[in-house]
Amino acid sequence: MDITPFKSIAGNYKTIFFDAFGVLKNHRGLIPGIENTFRFLEENGIDYFIITNDASRGPRELAQDYQERGLTSITQNKIVSSGMLAREYLQYKVKSGTVAYLGTPRSAHYIETLGLHTISIADLNLENAEDISALVFLDDEGFDWAHDINKTINLLRMVNIPTIVCNTDKSYPVSRSEVAIAIGGLANMVEDIVGKRFIRFGKPDAQMFIFAYEHSIAEGGIADKDKILMVGDTLSTDIIGGNKFGLDTVLVLTGNTLAKHAEMRINSRGIIPTYVCESAVIE
């Protein structure tokens, strides 16, 4: 397996789509040196967008987090999140009632900006569930895992409502060698228990890449897919999603895919990135 320096790749493209967690940042903060990458992109006139399954906060707050960490050029128009797609679905499909959600109050931003009434699963009384018109999986925090997951399962047994999963990630890295379950993995478990099909938004779904592509063009980006690169740390979301959309892809080894497992996983899954890099850092 060839490891290519990211700098030798980045200069060949006009727009770069970056995954967030495991590529630009991790549990400690920004990937050390990643600020050099954004300096290089701006100096060379290369546009960029952050394509993330993180629906825990709205685009403004997600951008603010980068700005507070020193990446001041990342504004909210550079953020494309799966929550934005879920918001669009809710706008057209849910007109009334109350939307229940799993997540923090901040993650409910996507629902509340539509003017819909929301209630956290943690605050929901199953005896008064008749008014619930939809359920949204937003974040893996903000509720009691034992009590409120059971409550979620029983809500879906009681009422027939659309269930939306805003983050399809099954896990996320919390250290160089460990991962934690993400809300997408939790949604998969609940779906299997209740025997219903949920509506999912986020990578690797083609709709996420279409949305990001159209957003980038609207922001002045290039339309030629041959000049757009997708950079991610996970074969089953970032890489296969980019591949299916017709983009060149880079697998970086700073997140979900460990260097010692990368070649085996590429060969066993048949998901082949265009390039493999140690990181997205440009020295």
PyMOL commands that set and color helices and strands:
alter all, ss='L'
color gray80, all
select helices_A, chain A and resi 6-10+34-43+59-68+76-78+82-93+105-112+121-123+126-128+145-158+183-194+206-218+225-227+235-245+259-269
alter helices_A, ss='H'
color red, helices_A
select strands_A, chain A and resi 15-18+25-26+29-30+47-52+79-81+98-102+117-120+132-137+163-165+171-173+179-181+199-200+228-232+248-252+275-277
alter strands_A, ss='S'
color yellow, strands_A
deselect
rebuild
show_as cartoon
